[in-house]
Amino acid sequence: MDKKRGHYLGTEINKKWYKRYTGSGLFARGRGQYWYDDNSFYFLRQLTESPIVIPLESIKQFETGKWHCGRWCFGYDILKIIWAKDGLILSSGFFIAKDRAENSKIISELKKV
């Protein structure tokens, strides 16, 4: 898949906006590029060298919402990837498309992989 622009909003622990996960480079928010393949979802923030990597096998579900980690995107949908790591349930939020249909398409493609 080609890399597309997006924004990483942070990662919550147990879907609590006030409990942010800080390990594995997941603390800093920011703009960047995302892509995915048969193994993982990747997000490379600007001015960083290594991407955030969410293995597809660890993903439990996908959600959308208007808020994530205390942030919102002017009413646009935020993609929330619910996944497991180190015995925790994490929710990573990404603003990847202004169009709901585009978010749904990406979720469908990730579920197929």
Backbone as ProteinMPNN parsed JSONL, in Angstrom:
{"seq_chain_A": "MDKKRGHYLGTEINKKWYKRYTGSGLFARGRGQYWYDDNSFYFLRQLTESPIVIPLESIKQFETGKWHCGRWCFGYDILKIIWAKDGLILSSGFFIAKDRAENSKIISELKKV", "coords_chain_A": {"N_chain_A": [[0.838, -1.187, 0.0], [0.412, 2.255, -0.678], [1.942, 5.001, 1.016], [0.097, 7.15, 3.118], [-1.05, 10.374, 4.245], [-1.545, 11.285, 7.691], [-2.601, 11.591, 11.151], [-1.386, 10.947, 14.324], [-2.941, 10.397, 17.37], [-2.476, 9.417, 19.894], [-2.177, 6.811, 22.442], [-4.354, 5.006, 24.396], [-4.844, 3.391, 27.597], [-6.883, 0.708, 28.327], [-9.098, 2.063, 27.224], [-9.339, 4.517, 28.525], [-9.232, 7.897, 28.519], [-7.567, 9.448, 30.037], [-5.493, 7.828, 30.757], [-2.631, 7.308, 29.442], [-0.612, 5.381, 27.282], [2.83, 4.958, 27.405], [4.997, 3.54, 26.497], [7.291, 2.034, 24.074], [7.645, 4.119, 22.15], [5.143, 5.28, 21.806], [4.09, 7.508, 22.998], [4.418, 10.236, 22.107], [2.511, 12.455, 20.164], [1.486, 13.25, 16.767], [1.83, 14.428, 13.342], [2.091, 12.529, 10.296], [2.824, 9.668, 8.262], [0.902, 6.867, 7.193], [0.67, 3.33, 6.62], [-0.049, -0.05, 5.612], [0.454, -3.59, 5.669], [0.501, -7.143, 5.017], [1.17, -7.93, 7.549], [1.289, -5.879, 9.542], [0.12, -2.666, 10.85], [1.337, 0.512, 10.191], [2.714, 3.58, 11.371], [4.429, 6.411, 10.712], [5.724, 9.045, 12.322], [6.401, 12.498, 11.653], [9.742, 13.663, 11.633], [10.765, 11.502, 13.015], [12.515, 8.357, 13.221], [11.792, 5.663, 13.316], [8.85, 3.741, 12.749], [5.573, 3.616, 14.39], [4.404, 0.468, 15.175], [1.825, -1.75, 14.749], [1.044, -4.925, 15.162], [-1.012, -6.916, 13.074], [-2.064, -9.285, 14.037], [-2.396, -8.806, 16.728], [-4.503, -7.106, 16.938], [-7.676, -6.447, 18.203], [-10.156, -5.225, 17.667], [-11.818, -2.657, 15.693], [-12.713, 0.748, 15.985], [-14.594, 3.78, 15.641], [-14.664, 7.263, 16.401], [-15.266, 10.509, 17.872], [-13.532, 11.68, 19.665], [-10.287, 11.208, 21.148], [-7.849, 10.244, 23.442], [-8.186, 12.663, 24.78], [-8.248, 14.459, 22.713], [-9.666, 15.984, 19.766], [-10.908, 16.084, 16.37], [-12.132, 18.295, 14.948], [-14.741, 17.343, 14.591], [-14.532, 15.297, 12.73], [-14.279, 11.767, 11.966], [-12.361, 9.564, 13.991], [-10.086, 6.976, 13.676], [-9.904, 4.192, 15.692], [-7.768, 1.835, 16.884], [-8.024, -1.076, 18.528], [-6.037, -3.013, 20.509], [-3.823, -5.611, 21.776], [-1.087, -5.585, 24.019], [1.712, -6.48, 25.861], [0.132, -7.573, 27.934], [-1.816, -5.651, 28.266], [-4.779, -3.856, 27.264], [-4.897, -1.82, 24.599], [-5.705, 1.279, 22.999], [-5.236, 2.823, 20.122], [-5.303, 5.921, 18.507], [-6.045, 7.391, 15.362], [-6.18, 9.966, 12.992], [-7.15, 9.703, 9.885], [-8.667, 10.125, 7.637], [-10.981, 12.44, 6.251], [-13.378, 11.71, 5.282], [-16.05, 9.58, 6.028], [-16.593, 7.238, 4.624], [-14.115, 6.579, 3.568], [-12.675, 5.942, 5.901], [-14.143, 3.661, 6.65], [-13.575, 2.004, 4.491], [-10.815, 1.583, 4.817], [-10.812, 0.256, 7.285], [-12.201, -2.069, 6.535], [-10.365, -3.15, 4.682], [-8.179, -3.663, 6.383], [-9.292, -5.609, 8.032], [-9.539, -7.707, 6.264], [-6.966, -8.514, 5.75]], "CA_chain_A": [[0.0, 0.0, 0.0], [1.108, 3.534, -0.681], [1.868, 5.755, 2.271], [-0.85, 8.265, 3.092], [-0.889, 11.286, 5.379], [-2.47, 11.126, 8.801], [-2.216, 12.2, 12.422], [-1.464, 10.033, 15.461], [-3.492, 11.138, 18.508], [-2.04, 8.833, 21.152], [-2.635, 5.472, 22.784], [-4.979, 4.92, 25.72], [-4.888, 2.096, 28.256], [-8.248, 0.322, 28.699], [-10.043, 3.065, 26.71], [-9.44, 5.643, 29.464], [-8.538, 9.001, 27.864], [-6.584, 10.027, 30.957], [-4.431, 6.85, 30.976], [-1.894, 7.198, 28.188], [0.481, 4.41, 27.21], [4.042, 5.709, 27.062], [6.065, 2.656, 26.04], [7.539, 1.736, 22.655], [7.526, 5.293, 21.291], [3.74, 5.58, 21.55], [3.622, 8.654, 23.776], [4.385, 11.488, 21.342], [1.529, 12.577, 19.094], [2.011, 14.015, 15.658], [1.513, 14.157, 11.939], [3.007, 11.607, 9.645], [2.304, 8.84, 7.184], [0.548, 5.514, 7.587], [0.527, 2.299, 5.615], [-0.198, -1.368, 6.204], [0.72, -4.728, 4.8], [-0.102, -8.382, 5.513], [1.598, -8.213, 8.914], [1.156, -4.805, 10.531], [-0.267, -1.29, 10.537], [2.5, 1.344, 10.516], [2.553, 5.027, 11.343], [5.717, 7.078, 10.89], [5.567, 10.467, 12.616], [7.423, 13.382, 11.105], [10.951, 13.869, 12.438], [11.162, 10.289, 13.723], [13.163, 7.398, 12.332], [11.126, 4.363, 13.28], [7.393, 3.888, 12.825], [4.743, 2.871, 15.319], [4.028, -0.783, 14.51], [0.766, -2.497, 15.418], [0.864, -6.193, 14.447], [-2.415, -7.213, 12.799], [-2.497, -10.411, 14.875], [-2.715, -8.337, 18.078], [-5.676, -6.227, 16.872], [-8.914, -7.064, 18.68], [-11.283, -4.623, 16.96], [-11.685, -1.29, 15.206], [-13.813, 1.628, 16.34], [-14.436, 5.176, 15.239], [-15.231, 8.179, 17.381], [-14.966, 11.934, 17.673], [-12.498, 12.063, 20.624], [-9.338, 10.164, 21.534], [-6.761, 10.746, 24.292], [-8.445, 14.061, 25.093], [-8.145, 15.259, 21.485], [-10.709, 15.82, 18.767], [-10.489, 16.516, 15.027], [-13.145, 19.152, 14.35], [-15.933, 16.572, 14.267], [-14.262, 14.188, 11.821], [-14.087, 10.481, 12.63], [-11.024, 9.107, 14.364], [-9.956, 5.523, 13.669], [-9.323, 3.67, 16.934], [-7.354, 0.445, 16.764], [-7.985, -1.711, 19.841], [-5.087, -4.111, 20.378], [-3.221, -6.104, 23.015], [0.37, -5.562, 24.095], [2.256, -6.613, 27.213], [-0.945, -7.841, 28.867], [-2.713, -4.499, 28.351], [-5.632, -3.552, 26.12], [-4.556, -0.466, 24.169], [-6.518, 1.893, 21.952], [-4.448, 3.845, 19.425], [-6.175, 6.743, 17.681], [-5.454, 7.991, 14.171], [-7.023, 10.721, 12.074], [-6.574, 9.32, 8.602], [-9.509, 10.541, 6.515], [-12.125, 13.287, 6.602], [-14.565, 11.047, 4.759], [-16.423, 8.356, 6.754], [-16.495, 6.102, 3.708], [-12.687, 6.228, 3.477], [-12.363, 5.231, 7.146], [-14.775, 2.338, 6.563], [-12.82, 1.237, 3.495], [-9.537, 1.191, 5.42], [-11.126, -0.765, 8.288], [-12.519, -3.301, 5.791], [-9.124, -3.696, 4.135], [-7.385, -4.208, 7.482], [-9.94, -6.842, 8.5], [-9.313, -8.765, 5.265], [-5.553, -8.926, 5.745]], "C_chain_A": [[0.876, 1.24, 0.0], [0.958, 4.201, 0.678], [0.92, 6.928, 2.088], [-0.663, 9.102, 4.345], [-1.94, 11.032, 6.447], [-1.935, 11.829, 10.039], [-2.419, 11.171, 13.53], [-1.87, 10.835, 16.692], [-3.088, 10.579, 19.861], [-2.63, 7.455, 21.361], [-3.123, 5.458, 24.224], [-4.849, 3.499, 26.265], [-6.332, 1.858, 28.7], [-9.298, 1.379, 28.34], [-10.308, 4.211, 27.689], [-8.607, 6.792, 28.9], [-7.443, 9.594, 28.745], [-5.451, 9.05, 31.295], [-3.718, 6.613, 29.652], [-0.769, 6.184, 28.311], [1.719, 5.131, 26.711], [5.169, 4.836, 26.533], [6.184, 2.574, 24.535], [7.33, 2.92, 21.716], [6.103, 5.714, 21.001], [3.24, 6.819, 22.275], [3.437, 9.908, 22.927], [3.361, 11.433, 20.213], [2.188, 13.252, 17.902], [1.531, 13.584, 14.293], [2.518, 13.188, 11.368], [2.337, 10.88, 8.51], [1.976, 7.463, 7.726], [0.516, 4.617, 6.36], [0.329, 0.977, 6.344], [0.111, -2.421, 5.168], [0.071, -5.965, 5.415], [0.213, -8.659, 6.977], [1.221, -7.149, 9.935], [0.575, -3.531, 9.939], [0.891, -0.427, 11.026], [2.111, 2.817, 10.486], [3.897, 5.66, 11.667], [5.475, 8.566, 11.099], [6.7, 11.259, 11.987], [8.55, 13.536, 12.127], [11.309, 12.679, 13.32], [11.725, 9.299, 12.717], [12.44, 6.067, 12.24], [9.616, 4.531, 13.488], [6.792, 3.195, 14.047], [4.295, 1.634, 14.551], [2.967, -1.486, 15.356], [0.571, -3.788, 14.624], [-0.621, -6.519, 14.274], [-2.931, -8.352, 13.669], [-2.876, -9.98, 16.29], [-3.952, -7.435, 18.107], [-6.931, -7.008, 17.258], [-10.135, -6.528, 17.936], [-10.921, -3.222, 16.492], [-12.91, -0.512, 15.653], [-13.555, 2.98, 15.7], [-15.098, 6.031, 16.305], [-14.807, 9.597, 17.081], [-13.83, 12.419, 18.574], [-11.548, 10.885, 20.842], [-8.192, 10.805, 22.299], [-6.937, 12.238, 24.6], [-8.353, 14.993, 23.902], [-9.348, 15.002, 20.585], [-10.228, 16.429, 17.462], [-11.62, 17.241, 14.317], [-14.378, 18.386, 13.876], [-15.727, 15.436, 13.28], [-14.034, 12.908, 12.619], [-12.609, 10.179, 12.858], [-11.058, 7.585, 14.334], [-9.267, 5.104, 14.959], [-9.028, 2.189, 16.73], [-7.197, -0.102, 18.179], [-7.108, -2.954, 19.706], [-4.478, -4.46, 21.727], [-1.702, -6.039, 22.914], [0.78, -5.624, 25.561], [1.163, -6.807, 28.264], [-1.934, -6.701, 29.058], [-3.598, -4.429, 27.11], [-5.401, -2.076, 25.789], [-5.513, -0.012, 23.066], [-5.704, 3.03, 21.345], [-5.344, 4.589, 18.456], [-5.432, 7.428, 16.547], [-6.521, 8.762, 13.412], [-6.432, 10.485, 10.698], [-7.41, 9.75, 7.403], [-10.651, 11.412, 7.018], [-13.44, 12.618, 6.22], [-14.832, 9.74, 5.514], [-16.26, 7.118, 5.883], [-15.04, 5.641, 3.576], [-12.239, 5.484, 4.735], [-12.919, 3.809, 7.102], [-14.022, 1.438, 5.589], [-11.509, 0.73, 4.089], [-9.762, 0.104, 6.471], [-11.424, -2.101, 7.603], [-11.269, -3.957, 5.236], [-8.258, -4.305, 5.228], [-7.978, -5.504, 8.023], [-9.694, -8.001, 7.55], [-7.911, -9.335, 5.361], [-5.275, -9.958, 6.79]], "O_chain_A": [[1.947, 1.262, 0.606], [-0.024, 3.99, 1.389], [0.927, 7.606, 1.061], [-0.184, 8.616, 5.37], [-3.064, 10.623, 6.158], [-0.949, 12.564, 9.98], [-3.498, 10.593, 13.658], [-1.23, 11.832, 17.028], [-3.339, 11.216, 20.884], [-3.461, 6.986, 20.583], [-2.405, 5.844, 25.146], [-4.757, 2.534, 25.507], [-6.93, 2.703, 29.367], [-10.271, 1.565, 29.07], [-11.387, 4.804, 27.676], [-7.385, 6.671, 28.813], [-6.489, 10.181, 28.234], [-4.54, 9.407, 32.043], [-4.162, 5.804, 28.837], [-0.063, 6.138, 29.319], [1.664, 5.837, 25.704], [6.213, 5.363, 26.152], [5.284, 2.994, 23.807], [6.876, 2.731, 20.588], [5.868, 6.44, 20.035], [2.059, 7.147, 22.17], [2.404, 10.571, 23.021], [3.343, 10.496, 19.415], [3.304, 13.763, 18.003], [0.917, 12.531, 14.118], [3.632, 13.038, 11.87], [1.412, 11.388, 7.877], [2.669, 6.946, 8.603], [0.358, 5.075, 5.228], [0.52, 0.898, 7.557], [0.042, -2.182, 3.962], [-0.822, -5.838, 6.253], [-0.407, -9.531, 7.587], [0.872, -7.475, 11.07], [0.538, -3.337, 8.724], [1.375, -0.608, 12.144], [1.286, 3.24, 9.677], [4.437, 5.472, 12.756], [5.071, 9.271, 10.175], [7.81, 10.756, 11.811], [8.314, 13.537, 13.335], [12.073, 12.826, 14.274], [11.452, 9.386, 11.519], [12.471, 5.413, 11.197], [9.171, 5.351, 14.292], [7.406, 2.317, 14.653], [3.855, 1.737, 13.405], [3.187, -1.777, 16.532], [-0.001, -3.761, 13.535], [-1.397, -6.41, 15.224], [-4.115, -8.381, 14.006], [-3.596, -10.699, 16.983], [-4.403, -7.041, 19.183], [-7.21, -8.078, 16.717], [-11.047, -7.289, 17.61], [-9.874, -2.676, 16.839], [-14.016, -1.051, 15.695], [-12.441, 3.282, 15.274], [-15.985, 5.571, 17.024], [-14.066, 9.844, 16.13], [-13.223, 13.452, 18.293], [-11.943, 9.724, 20.737], [-7.625, 11.801, 21.851], [-5.96, 12.983, 24.671], [-8.379, 16.212, 24.075], [-9.967, 13.939, 20.64], [-9.263, 17.193, 17.441], [-12.022, 16.856, 13.219], [-14.987, 18.748, 12.869], [-16.661, 14.679, 13.017], [-13.649, 12.948, 13.788], [-11.746, 10.493, 12.039], [-11.96, 6.972, 14.905], [-8.185, 5.592, 15.283], [-9.923, 1.396, 16.44], [-6.34, 0.353, 18.937], [-7.39, -3.838, 18.897], [-4.599, -3.707, 22.693], [-1.109, -6.38, 21.891], [0.244, -4.895, 26.395], [1.26, -6.264, 29.365], [-2.802, -6.779, 29.927], [-3.211, -4.888, 26.036], [-5.678, -1.197, 26.605], [-6.05, -0.822, 22.31], [-5.506, 4.069, 21.974], [-6.066, 3.973, 17.672], [-4.343, 7.972, 16.733], [-7.632, 8.271, 13.214], [-5.359, 10.993, 10.374], [-6.92, 9.743, 6.274], [-11.219, 11.155, 8.079], [-14.491, 12.934, 6.78], [-13.945, 8.894, 5.626], [-15.833, 6.068, 6.364], [-14.773, 4.442, 3.484], [-11.503, 4.502, 4.643], [-12.23, 2.861, 7.478], [-13.854, 0.245, 5.843], [-11.139, -0.426, 3.885], [-8.998, -0.858, 6.544], [-10.949, -3.146, 8.048], [-11.121, -5.177, 5.306], [-7.66, -5.361, 5.02], [-7.238, -6.401, 8.428], [-9.645, -9.154, 7.978], [-7.696, -10.515, 5.082], [-4.138, -10.413, 6.922]]}, "name": "protein", "num_of_chains": 1, "seq": "MDKKRGHYLGTEINKKWYKRYTGSGLFARGRGQYWYDDNSFYFLRQLTESPIVIPLESIKQFETGKWHCGRWCFGYDILKIIWAKDGLILSSGFFIAKDRAENSKIISELKKV"}
